[in-house]
Each structure stands twice: as structure tokens, then as C-alpha cells.
């Protein structure tokens, strides 16, 4: 995708989204560099300088004028140093320079450690926080950021357990009371083809939805060996994707995108689920390689007897497919090419001209702040995350699990106050039929 503003035919991206997707907040960049919502300064603090945090840093600096990065935080000093180097390098990016944006991160606004997030939130100049740490930390970082009065871009998922989801839902209400804007990294909600698709689906063009399917079937995920001198907490946080207390397992960390589309299209979260899955890729020591599954298959039941078939897999050498689809009483929608009843909902020219959704989500958040028409996506991403947790619960246990039972679960995987010296449980790989629901 490009940052071009006008599709063929002269219609602006803003006009197209207003007319066809009802998304007045989705704006894009103007050739003049003048931002529609005003010139209010956005001062960004990034919490979590790893791969996704670095990507978000680039995205926000390319999203709108009068944006500067002023503070950084990470649990590890090497990741923080990489983030600071990237921030400085981005000053030479053509789009960043055109927008007049910059990075100004002196040493006294660089924070390291598990408490670094709170030190960054205490910086008065920061009015826009990016949360990009491992997902287990998200509920408590969100709560602290709202308490500090910051607008937030939060990566997904937003929790790894039901107690964390309950914290997030409470935080959503507090953010509304405080008049804070929050956008989540479920970028399909800011992507032109999905916006237009949802307008038509929810407008009845395919009738009533009766079924759906969602796939995130890809190859194996990265693995980080233990570095010399690391204790157990440091190792697991460093290698967070392999420990469900930190990542939620791959059904949460990646498949949340697809299941968010299911909830979005149906207009509700599931009421129950039954699933199967396991781990065939590696049977090595769980203390070394973690206890995540590498495949899940879940049937979700939604209101009105709608069923959604869900698959996610991380095994090399298999057929890959990342997509969503709905079956309606009058037709069929497929995310590949945004096909509704056999026809594309946007043209290739419009798709090509649309702004990268990873950038657009920041553009939309910033415009909502500047216009006073505040976006708050926290409840919807919390429900999509809980959908994933429900799927994990039924798969780990082999039991049919209801939404009401899942969301009131007392199983807390993530310690609320973690230090480098916190004793961690001996994590065991779940065994369906033997692992019990808590």
C-alpha cells in the first residue's frame, strides 16, 4: 500500500470513506501537510521497543503532522537502545520529514526495567502512549496509562487471562469518564476494504449471517535462546511468545485479528465454544521451549445459532491461509480481494491508493484527539481478546466452555506485580481431557 491520497477518478480517500464506509474519522494525509483537525502537538511515549513497538514508532511518525517522540521505555537496555537508534534514524525518513515530525529523546527520558512504564507515564509532556510490551502486561499498563490521563494506542491482544480482561473493561469505563481516546492494533478496523465490506454486510447485502470462518494458518514463530546470565523471569519475558502467561498462546496473539472480524461482522461476541488442539512441532523441555500449542481448531457459537469455524496454526511446511469469510442468507463474503457475492467491494485502484492500515490507525486516533470526537476501541478489543481466551480454554481442557463461565474465571496467569525476582510456577503443557477449567 502507499500513502497516496486520491484514488483514480479524483475522489479523495476522506470523501470515499465518508461516502462508502461511514468512517469520517479515517482521513489520510493531505499533500499540503496541513492536518484537518488542527495543529495540536502529539508527544509520544513508547512502552516496549521490540519489533512491534519499533513498527508502531515508525507508523505514528508517518501518520500526521506535529508529532514527536519524546520518551521511551523497555524492560531490557538493549531493546531500549535499539528503539532510541530507530527514533533518531526516522528523522531522515522522507515522509517523517515532509510532515515536520521528529524524535527528541534525551537520556533522562529513556527508562529501563519492569517499572519503566510507570516512569514514562510520569513524564508530563507525554500525551500519547503506545503500549507494545508482551500482552500479559497490557491490562496493568492500560490501567496505569488511563490513571495518568494519557491517550493510548494499545497493541493487541489486551490480556492473557480473564482477570486481566476484567481490568481492561473497568479501564474502558474510566477512560470514557476521563475523555481519553484509545485505539487498538486491530488494524483491519482501519483498513479500507474491511470498512467498506462491513458497511455492506451490516447493511444487509448478503442477508442475515448464518455462519463464518476464520483462519490464521502460518509457519512456526521465532524462538530466542537464553542469553548468558538471564534468570528465569528475564528469560521468559525475553522469549515471551512461548509462554501463555505472557502471550496468551497463538490463538490470542495472532488469531485475535480474525476473530475480531467475526465479532465485528456478527455484531456480538460468542456465547460458547468447543475446540481441539495441541502441540506436535516440539516435545522438548517446556522449561526451555515453553508450553504454547502450535494448532487450534475451535467452533464458536454466537447468538441466533450462528456458528464460526476457527483455525490457527504455527507449523512449517503446511498450507498457509490467513483470511475470514461469512455465509449469509443472500450471499457470501470473503476477505481475499474483499469479495461480496462474487464482486469486489472496492476497486484495485482504491485499494492501492488507500493508506497503510498500520499508519491509518494512528491517523484516526490523532484526528479523534484533535477533533474532540474521541475514539475508544478498548471494549471491542477486550471482547475479541476474550473470544480468543475462550477458545484457548476449551482447547486446553477439552470441555465446552460458555462465555459467562470463561469471563468469570479466577485463573490468573499474569502476576499483577512482576519483578525480576518473582518466583514463577513450573508451567506444564496443557493436556485436553486432563487439564481442568479454573
Secondary structure, DSSP 8 states (H G I E B T S, - for coil): -----B-TTS-BHHHHHHHHT--TT-----TT---TT----EEEEEE--SHHHHHHHHHHHTTSSSEEEEEEEESSHHHHHHHHHHHHHHTT-HHHHHHT-EE---GGGEEESTTHHHHHHT-TT--EEEE-S-GGGHHHHHHHHHHTT-EEEE-S---SSHHHHHHHHHHHHHHHHHT--EEES-GGGG-HHHHHHHHHHHTTTT-SEEEEEEEEEE---------TT--HHHHHHHTGGG-HHHH--HHHHTTHHHHHHHHHHHTS--SEEEEEEE--S--S-HHHH----SEEEEEEEEGGGEEEEEEEEE-TTS--EEEEEEEETTEEEETTTTEETTEESS-HHHHHHS--HHHHHHHHHHHHHHHS---B-HHHHHHHHHHHHHHHHHHHH-S-EEHHHHHT-----S-SS--TT----------TTTS---
